Amino acid sequence: MKVADFLDPRAIVTDLCGGNKKEVLEELCRALVAWDPELDQDRMVGILLDRERLGSTGVGEGVAIPHGKMADLGRLVACFGRSAKGVEFEAVDKKPVHLFFLLFAPENSAGVHLKALAKISRLLKRPSLREALLSAEGRDALFAILTREDDENAVRFAGS
């Protein structure tokens, strides 16, 4: 599985404006709906907020991976967003979040959902990748960095 399999460059937000968790989740979902109008923004935000009540998806080091499942979703979909100023997201390290990778999976797809979460988490653990994403200019550059790192990571993983 590759990031490019579930992230479309049109679903990348280069400069999130939201100042809190709910606003950022709404903004990310709005970007997904702009890319795929069949998605229901209010429903997605509700699912994400319910998930956040279980525990923050702010994993630390300036990264959050909000995620959820939807019964009538036919495929894995994702959105990536970046906030230059950072957002209080109740992250495990109590630091503001700058990089958001939102993921939705079909309801009965535990394996695919977990693989995608693991892939995103593994990629965003790399400090050099986070730095590159924070300094990249434009949607195409962000997508290129994510997909190039994904390809390089796959080669490293296969070679070990």
Secondary structure per residue as TSV (DSSP state, phi and psi in degrees):
chain	resnum	aa	ss	phi	psi
A	1	M	-	360.0	133.5
A	2	K	-	-117.1	151.9
A	3	V	G	-56.5	-39.5
A	4	A	G	-63.7	-16.4
A	5	D	G	-71.3	-25.2
A	6	F	T	-129.9	-3.4
A	7	L	E	-116.1	121.4
A	8	D	E	-97.9	138.9
A	9	P	E	-56.9	-25.8
A	10	R	E	-70.3	-13.6
A	11	A	E	-102.2	35.1
A	12	I	E	-116.1	128.9
A	13	V	E	-109.1	114.5
A	14	T	S	-78.4	-24.3
A	15	D	S	-145.2	86.7
A	16	L	-	-64.2	139.7
A	17	C	-	-103.2	-19.3
A	18	G	-	-55.8	141.7
A	19	G	-	-103.0	-5.6
A	20	N	S	-145.6	175.8
A	21	K	H	-55.8	-50.6
A	22	K	H	-62.0	-44.3
A	23	E	H	-62.9	-40.6
A	24	V	H	-67.5	-42.4
A	25	L	H	-63.0	-39.9
A	26	E	H	-63.0	-41.8
A	27	E	H	-65.6	-42.7
A	28	L	H	-65.1	-42.8
A	29	C	H	-65.5	-37.1
A	30	R	H	-60.4	-39.0
A	31	A	H	-65.7	-38.6
A	32	L	H	-65.7	-41.6
A	33	V	H	-67.4	-35.5
A	34	A	H	-62.8	-34.9
A	35	W	H	-78.6	-39.1
A	36	D	-	-133.1	92.2
A	37	P	T	-62.6	-12.4
A	38	E	T	-76.2	-14.0
A	39	L	S	-75.9	152.5
A	40	D	-	-107.7	105.2
A	41	Q	H	-59.1	-47.9
A	42	D	H	-62.3	-41.1
A	43	R	H	-64.2	-43.7
A	44	M	H	-63.1	-44.9
A	45	V	H	-60.4	-42.6
A	46	G	H	-59.8	-43.7
A	47	I	H	-62.4	-43.9
A	48	L	H	-65.9	-42.7
A	49	L	H	-64.9	-38.0
A	50	D	H	-61.5	-42.4
A	51	R	H	-64.7	-40.1
A	52	E	H	-65.6	-28.7
A	53	R	H	-67.0	-25.3
A	54	L	H	-74.2	-25.3
A	55	G	S	158.5	143.6
A	56	S	-	-65.0	142.6
A	57	T	-	-92.0	11.0
A	58	G	E	-76.0	104.5
A	59	V	E	-88.3	-3.1
A	60	G	E	102.6	170.2
A	61	E	T	59.1	28.5
A	62	G	T	80.8	17.2
A	63	V	E	-122.6	139.9
A	64	A	E	-132.2	144.2
A	65	I	-	-128.0	71.3
A	66	P	-	-63.8	139.1
A	67	H	E	-153.5	160.1
A	68	G	E	-166.0	176.1
A	69	K	E	-124.5	147.7
A	70	M	E	-133.0	134.2
A	71	A	T	-61.5	-41.1
A	72	D	T	-98.6	17.0
A	73	L	-	-86.4	131.1
A	74	G	-	-91.0	-10.2
A	75	R	S	-157.1	167.5
A	76	L	-	-73.2	133.5
A	77	V	E	-132.8	149.5
A	78	A	E	-143.6	161.1
A	79	C	E	-141.8	141.0
A	80	F	E	-117.9	137.3
A	81	G	E	-139.7	152.7
A	82	R	E	-130.1	135.0
A	83	S	E	-118.4	114.8
A	84	A	E	-64.3	-39.6
A	85	K	E	-81.3	-21.3
A	86	G	E	85.6	152.8
A	87	V	E	-132.3	134.4
A	88	E	-	-67.1	118.9
A	89	F	-	-131.8	14.7
A	90	E	-	57.8	39.1
A	91	A	-	-65.8	156.4
A	92	V	T	-59.6	-30.2
A	93	D	T	-95.1	5.8
A	94	K	-	66.0	11.8
A	95	K	-	-95.8	156.1
A	96	P	-	-62.7	151.1
A	97	V	E	-99.9	133.9
A	98	H	E	-113.0	-27.9
A	99	L	E	-118.9	125.0
A	100	F	E	-122.3	128.7
A	101	F	E	-123.1	99.6
A	102	L	E	-88.5	138.4
A	103	L	E	-138.0	133.9
A	104	F	E	-125.7	137.5
A	105	A	E	-127.2	156.6
A	106	P	E	-60.6	150.0
A	107	E	T	-52.8	-44.6
A	108	N	T	-101.1	49.5
A	109	S	-	-134.5	52.2
A	110	A	H	-56.2	-43.1
A	111	G	H	-62.7	-48.1
A	112	V	H	-64.7	-43.6
A	113	H	H	-60.1	-48.1
A	114	L	H	-66.7	-38.5
A	115	K	H	-63.1	-42.2
A	116	A	H	-66.3	-43.6
A	117	L	H	-60.8	-42.5
A	118	A	H	-64.1	-42.2
A	119	K	H	-61.5	-48.3
A	120	I	H	-61.7	-46.1
A	121	S	H	-60.6	-44.8
A	122	R	H	-62.3	-43.2
A	123	L	H	-64.4	-47.0
A	124	L	H	-78.6	-2.8
A	125	K	T	-75.0	-19.8
A	126	R	-	-77.7	115.4
A	127	P	H	-56.8	-37.7
A	128	S	H	-65.0	-35.9
A	129	L	H	-69.0	-44.7
A	130	R	H	-59.4	-43.6
A	131	E	H	-62.3	-43.1
A	132	A	H	-63.2	-41.3
A	133	L	H	-66.1	-36.1
A	134	L	H	-70.1	-29.2
A	135	S	H	-101.1	-7.7
A	136	A	-	-65.0	148.1
A	137	E	-	-110.3	112.4
A	138	G	S	96.1	157.5
A	139	R	H	-59.8	-45.3
A	140	D	H	-64.0	-38.4
A	141	A	H	-66.1	-42.6
A	142	L	H	-61.4	-45.7
A	143	F	H	-62.8	-42.7
A	144	A	H	-62.0	-41.7
A	145	I	H	-63.5	-46.3
A	146	L	H	-62.8	-44.4
A	147	T	H	-73.6	-36.4
A	148	R	H	-64.7	-45.2
A	149	E	H	-62.7	-38.6
A	150	D	H	-61.9	-45.1
A	151	D	H	-63.2	-44.1
A	152	E	H	-66.3	-38.7
A	153	N	H	-64.1	-40.3
A	154	A	H	-63.2	-39.7
A	155	V	H	-65.8	-46.0
A	156	R	H	-59.9	-43.0
A	157	F	H	-66.2	-41.5
A	158	A	H	-66.9	-31.0
A	159	G	H	-83.0	-9.4
A	160	S	-	-91.8	360.0
